[in-house]
Amino acid sequence: MSVTRVRHPHDDAPDTVADFRLLRTLPEGPRRDGLRDEVVRAWLPMAHRIATRYRDRGESLEDLRQVAALALVKAVDGFDPDRGAAFPSYAVPTITGELSKHFRDHAWVLRVPRRTQELRRRVTMVCQEIARSGGEFSDAEIAARTHLGADEVREGLSARNAYAVLSLDVEPAAGGAGGGTTLADTLGGPDPGLETVVDRESVRPLIGALSDRDRRILYLRFFRGLTQQRIAAQYGVSQMYVSRVLNRICTQLREQALADAA
């Protein structure tokens, strides 16, 4: 028995129904695989048209067509012609559902909960409607149209930034006078001073308790950056004397700070 010819989706339904019925009765093997491939190819233009509706959402059309084609195969395998429904009424929701799932699971740069994704979708639709009418949308306007709370609107707006991000290699303003500056150049780095905050705050009252002379020598050495020799010249003493004073002060401050910490 030869494989039934698959008719084009725009042809009359009877032969298409017969193809699906034959597909369900054939055992696994080359004949069934060949018929299945013919059915998929016949309905592939419909899957591609559905994928085209999603082409402006940041994903390549080729990737969307592949998702739609796999969903079509899933629809062909799951369709039961004896239930009375036409194949498109079963295949279209299957394909659109797989495309929506693709965007939900793969197209987001940052992973966010499904609830937040839904908030983003509703907020984005309203923003687009207001923009098309020439108006300027505010949180209050969005909340009124979506029937969402203020916190939910802000969450939806924030989620819009998680869907697509800019590369750190792009310039902050296209065509501006950035001089080759990229977004990466604007990022801050670790502040080494943060590592000494606790130590500075711990020793601050201890320094205040020093004698005026000791505090002055400490200031000249570590805050003004004077050498021990220059400090000694100011006080009319030897450099060795200044060295002993600094060692004594530092040892005293260290021991007191560690004792207080303990």
N, C-alpha and C positions, 0 to 999 in steps of 0.2 A: 504493500500500500504506500502510495506516494504521500509526501507531506502536503497538507492543504496550503494553497497559496494564501499568503497574508495580504489583505487588502489595505489600501491607504486609509488613514484615520478619517478622511473626508468621504470615503465610500460608504455605502449602505451598511448597516450594522450586522445583518444576519451572518455573513461570512466571517466577520470578526468574532462574533460570539462562538461560531463553530470552531474557529482557530483556538480560542481559549478553552473550549470544552475538550478539544483533542489534546491540547497541552496538558490538561489535568489528568487525562487517562493514559497518556504514553508513559512507559516506564523510563527510569533514568537510562540515558544512553545517547549516542550520537544523533539519532533521529529527533529525540526530544530537545536536545541542545540546539540543533539546527532550527527547529520551529521556534523555540524561545528566542533565538537571536533575530529571526525574521520579525517576530512581533515587536521586539525592542526597537529594531531599526525603523519599523513602520511608525512607531509613536515617538521616536526621538525628536522630530521637529517640535512637537508639542512641549516636550521637556525643555528644549532650548528656549522656546518662547517664554516659558515661565521663568527660567533663569535670567533672561534678559531684563525682566522687571526689577531685578535686584542689582543691576550693574553699577549703579551710582552710590553704592554704600561702602566703598573702600576695598572691595575684593575684586580680583581680576575676573573678567567674564569667562575665561577659560576654566578657572577653578569652579566657578558657579555652575557651568555646564557639566562638569564632571560630577559634582554633587547631585545635580538634577538627573543625570543619566543613571547613577547608582540607585537613586530613589525610584526611577522608572523601572529598573530591574526588580526592585523590591515590590513595586506595585503589580508588575506582571506576575510575579510568583505568588502574590497573595490574593489576586482577584478571583472571585468565584462568579462566573457568568450565570449560574442558576439562581442567584438571589434576585435577579430581575433588574439590577442597576446597570447603567452603561459604564463602560470602562473609564471614560474621562471623569465621571463623578466620583470614582474611587481613586484614580491616579492623581488628579490635580491636588486634592488635600494631602495625599502622601508626599508628593514632590515639594509642595510649599512648606509642609511641616519639616521635611528634611533640610530644606534651605534655611528655614528659621532656626532650626537646631544648630546648623553649621555656624551661623552668625553668633548664636548664643554661646557656643562652646569653643569656637576657634578664632573668631574675628576680633575679639576683645584683646587689647594689648595687656590690660590689667584685669585680673579675675575679680568679678564683683558678683554678689548674690543675684539670683534670678529676680527677686523682688525689686532690687535696685535697677536691674536691666529694664524691667517693665516700667518703672518710674521714668527712666530716661526716655523710653519710647514714647510715652504719653506726653512728657514735657516737650520733646523734640517736635512732635506733630503739631502741638499748639504753637510753638515758636515759629515753625515754618508757615503756619496759617497767618499769624500776625504779621510776619515779615512780608508775605505776599500781598497783604492788604496795605502795606506801607506804614504800618504802625510800629511802635517801639514797645516791646514786651517788658513787663516788670514782674516781680515775684507775685504781686497781688493779682495781676491780670492773668497770669498762668494758673494760679490757684483757683481763680473764679471759673476758668474754662475747663479745668481738669477735675474740679471738685476734690482737690488734694489739699492737705494742710501745708502750712508754710515750711515746716521742716522737710516734708516729703518733696516739695518743689525744689528746695535747695539741694537735697540729696540727688534728685534727678538731674539738676543742672551740673552738679559736680561729676556725676557719672559720665557726662558727655566728654569730659577730658580723659576718661579712662579707655574710650573706644579706640582712639587713634592718637599717637604722640609724635612729636617731632624728633628728628635725629639731633644728637648733640653736636653734629658737624655742620648744621645749617646756621646761617647768619640770622641774628635776632630780627632784623628788618630787611626784607628783600629790596635791593636797590638803594639802601641807605648808605650812610657814610661810616659803615662799620669797620672799614679798613681790613677786612679779612677776619674780623672777630667772630667767633662762633658761640653757640649757647654754652658749650663746655667751658669757654673762657670766663663766663660770667658766674660760674659756680664757685662757691666758697670752699675752703679747705679746713682741715682741723686746726684749731687755735691752740698752739702749744701752751699759751698762758693758762688755759683751763685746767691743765694738769697740776698747776701750782697754786690754785685758788685756795684749797684747804690749808696748804702749808703757810701761805701768806697770812690768811686770817688767823691761824693759830699763833703765829709768831708776832702779830701786830701788837697785842697788849704787852707782850714780853719786852719788845723793843721800847715801848713807852715807859717801861719801868727802869731802863738803864740810866746811868748818870749822863749828864749833858755831854761830857767829853767822850764817853764811849759811844753815845748815840751819834755824835758829830763825826767821829772817825769811821763808824760803820756807814754813815751816809756818804762821806767823801769817797770811800772805797767802792761800795757796791751800787750806789745810785748816781754818783758823779763820774765814776770810772777813773779816779785818780790812782796813780801808782803809790805803793807804800813809800817810795822815796820822796815823792812830792808832798805826801801827807806829813812825813817826818820833817820836811823843810818848813812847813807851816807851823809846826809845834816846837821846832828847835830841838828835836830829839833824833835818835838814830833810827835807821830803817828797821833794824832788828827789834827795837823797842815796839815800833808800830806793828810788826809782825806778831810779837807775843801778845799784844793787846787784842788784835783781831782774832787770834787763835782762842784766847780766853773767852772773848765775847761769843764767838760762834759755838764753842763747846757748851757754854752756859745756856745759850738759847736752845740748842739741840736737846740737852738733857731736860730742860724745863718743859719743852714742847712734848717730848716723849712721855714724861711723867704725867702731864695733864691728859694726854691721850689715853694712857693706861687707866 
